[in-house]
Amino acid sequence: MELLVEGKATLRGEVEISTSKNAILPILIAALLSEDQVYINGVPQINDVEIVKKLLINLGATLSQQEGQLSIKSFISNIYPDYELVRQIRASLLLMGPILATRKTVKISLPGGCAIGTRPIDLHLKGFEALGARITLSGGNVIAQAKELKGSHIYLDFPSVGATENLMMAAALAHGTTYIENAALEPEVVDLANFINRMGGSVHAAGSNVIKIEGRKRLYGCTYTPIPDRIEAGTYMVAAAATGGNLLIKNVIPEHVKATTAKLLESGAQVEERDKSIRVERSGPIKPIYIKTLPYPGFPTDMQAQFMAYLSHCSGSSVITESVFENRFMHAQELARMGANIKIEGRTAIVKGVEGLGGAHVKASDLRAGAALLIAGLMAEGTTCIANSHYIDRGYERIVEKLNAVGAKICRG
């Protein structure tokens, strides 16, 4: 699957941000914690959501969707999620928490997803062991068993979002109180905690580095609306600045994109924050900046690739250090095909601005790399053909339609 992007676009108008991919996936999975009817509003039509929906059905849940609201009625009859589905998406690992909590046994193959370096699952497994589970590895599968999950003190060596979410879900039905120390601070973690609490759970201080979970005997049905996607918002913010455009980005929580806003301002763009929207425009040159990715509230690793594309046209040299994932500069060689001047030294990229990019045949290696190539294609002279565009559809709802509505010329090949 390919995208053909006509260059020299100037984005102007309004864009509506969809529900957060990184929030909706764990929330859909957390619906397994209750056997009552759960209603989730604003479910985006993206590939990753479709895979998770198939996984829920594979486990025994009944799903129905109407006008963006997804109804989930869960009864877990299968403790071994389908390998072909699990290998497609990293978030499938989050199934361990709810299945272990409700069925006391889970068997899952090692998950797949975007190729952005090693993302070990040891933090998840150590946490489950602390809750009383016995972990065994067999033939590429992880098996967790527990007669009863019991509250515990869990310290994470790294503030992993996935581990925090997985352990929070398991602890929600454990006997006693659990403390997760050095927990991830991301808004998506807070959103999951709010959802669990809406179901009758007791999660306290999510968004701080110590989360307290008081286990409940059962959780109940509810209706819930997840947060908007801060990475989608950031991507459109960068696209507006990169094309010298003027975009009003609606349905965004400005607090969630502060790191992106700060770097855009530093680079010479104008950013106006409103209550639930942000306007981004740029008329002057792009100034070189320094970026280092960090866990929230630091600069998000999921915005690194988009900024690399943007800074390839800056007036000077920028430096980007990737401290969260190794092997997340694969988009650099594709940007080089378009004329970008990027030198990689370990986990640091030195981006020397060039006068302009040229259209080329390039290939997306992951979701955010695909978004970066899309931005580069909008900036470039000529037409850019992006192969593996299915990666982009994993996390951006109707991105072609949204961009074309504000001045882009993109078609699917």
GITADA-V456237 format. One record per backbone hydrogen bond with DSSP energy under -0.5 kcal/mol. CO is the residue of the C=O (numbers start at 1). NH is the residue of the N-H. If there is no record, write none. Layout:
BEGIN
co-><CO | CO>
nh-><NH | NH>
END
This chain:
BEGIN
co-><1 | 1 | 2 | 3 | 3 | 4 | 4 | 5 | 6 | 11 | 13 | 15 | 15 | 18 | 20 | 21 | 23 | 24 | 25 | 26 | 27 | 29 | 30 | 31 | 33 | 36 | 37 | 38 | 39 | 39 | 40 | 41 | 44 | 46 | 47 | 48 | 49 | 50 | 51 | 52 | 53 | 54 | 55 | 56 | 56 | 57 | 59 | 59 | 62 | 64 | 66 | 68 | 68 | 69 | 69 | 70 | 71 | 72 | 72 | 73 | 75 | 79 | 82 | 82 | 83 | 85 | 86 | 86 | 87 | 89 | 90 | 91 | 92 | 93 | 94 | 94 | 95 | 96 | 97 | 98 | 99 | 99 | 99 | 100 | 104 | 106 | 107 | 108 | 114 | 121 | 122 | 123 | 124 | 125 | 126 | 127 | 128 | 129 | 131 | 133 | 134 | 136 | 138 | 140 | 141 | 142 | 143 | 144 | 145 | 149 | 152 | 152 | 154 | 154 | 158 | 160 | 160 | 161 | 162 | 163 | 164 | 165 | 166 | 167 | 168 | 170 | 171 | 172 | 174 | 175 | 176 | 178 | 179 | 179 | 180 | 180 | 181 | 184 | 186 | 186 | 187 | 188 | 189 | 190 | 191 | 192 | 193 | 194 | 195 | 196 | 197 | 199 | 202 | 204 | 205 | 208 | 209 | 209 | 211 | 212 | 213 | 213 | 222 | 224 | 227 | 228 | 229 | 230 | 231 | 232 | 233 | 234 | 235 | 236 | 237 | 238 | 239 | 240 | 241 | 245 | 246 | 247 | 247 | 248 | 248 | 249 | 250 | 252 | 253 | 253 | 254 | 255 | 257 | 258 | 259 | 260 | 261 | 262 | 263 | 264 | 265 | 267 | 270 | 271 | 272 | 276 | 276 | 277 | 278 | 279 | 280 | 281 | 285 | 286 | 289 | 291 | 292 | 295 | 299 | 300 | 301 | 303 | 304 | 305 | 306 | 307 | 308 | 309 | 310 | 311 | 312 | 314 | 316 | 318 | 319 | 320 | 320 | 321 | 321 | 329 | 329 | 330 | 331 | 332 | 333 | 334 | 335 | 335 | 336 | 338 | 340 | 341 | 343 | 343 | 345 | 347 | 348 | 349 | 349 | 350 | 350 | 351 | 351 | 352 | 357 | 360 | 360 | 362 | 365 | 366 | 367 | 368 | 369 | 370 | 371 | 372 | 373 | 374 | 375 | 376 | 378 | 380 | 380 | 381 | 382 | 384 | 384 | 385 | 385 | 386 | 387 | 388 | 389 | 389 | 390 | 391 | 392 | 392 | 393 | 394 | 395 | 396 | 398 | 399 | 400 | 401 | 403 | 403 | 404 | 406 | 409 | 411>
nh-><388 | 389 | 413 | 5 | 386 | 6 | 411 | 384 | 409 | 246 | 248 | 17 | 250 | 229 | 24 | 25 | 27 | 28 | 29 | 30 | 31 | 32 | 33 | 34 | 219 | 74 | 222 | 72 | 41 | 224 | 70 | 226 | 46 | 50 | 51 | 52 | 53 | 54 | 55 | 56 | 57 | 58 | 59 | 60 | 61 | 60 | 77 | 78 | 73 | 71 | 69 | 43 | 70 | 66 | 71 | 40 | 64 | 38 | 74 | 62 | 77 | 107 | 85 | 86 | 87 | 88 | 89 | 112 | 113 | 92 | 93 | 94 | 95 | 96 | 97 | 98 | 99 | 100 | 101 | 102 | 103 | 104 | 105 | 104 | 146 | 144 | 81 | 142 | 116 | 125 | 126 | 127 | 128 | 129 | 130 | 131 | 133 | 132 | 150 | 135 | 145 | 143 | 141 | 110 | 138 | 108 | 136 | 106 | 134 | 175 | 154 | 179 | 156 | 181 | 160 | 164 | 184 | 165 | 166 | 167 | 168 | 169 | 170 | 171 | 172 | 173 | 174 | 216 | 176 | 151 | 215 | 213 | 154 | 181 | 183 | 211 | 156 | 207 | 189 | 190 | 191 | 192 | 193 | 194 | 195 | 196 | 197 | 198 | 199 | 201 | 200 | 220 | 214 | 212 | 208 | 207 | 182 | 183 | 180 | 204 | 178 | 215 | 39 | 41 | 20 | 230 | 233 | 234 | 235 | 236 | 237 | 238 | 239 | 240 | 241 | 242 | 243 | 245 | 244 | 282 | 13 | 249 | 280 | 15 | 250 | 278 | 17 | 254 | 256 | 257 | 257 | 258 | 261 | 262 | 263 | 264 | 265 | 266 | 267 | 269 | 268 | 287 | 281 | 273 | 279 | 251 | 252 | 274 | 249 | 272 | 247 | 270 | 287 | 315 | 319 | 321 | 299 | 298 | 294 | 303 | 304 | 307 | 308 | 309 | 310 | 311 | 312 | 312 | 313 | 314 | 354 | 316 | 353 | 351 | 291 | 322 | 349 | 293 | 323 | 332 | 333 | 334 | 335 | 336 | 337 | 338 | 338 | 340 | 339 | 358 | 342 | 352 | 345 | 350 | 348 | 322 | 345 | 320 | 351 | 343 | 352 | 318 | 353 | 341 | 381 | 362 | 385 | 387 | 115 | 370 | 371 | 372 | 373 | 374 | 375 | 376 | 377 | 378 | 379 | 380 | 9 | 8 | 382 | 359 | 7 | 5 | 386 | 362 | 387 | 3 | 364 | 391 | 392 | 393 | 394 | 394 | 395 | 396 | 47 | 48 | 397 | 399 | 402 | 403 | 404 | 405 | 406 | 408 | 407 | 12 | 6 | 4>
END
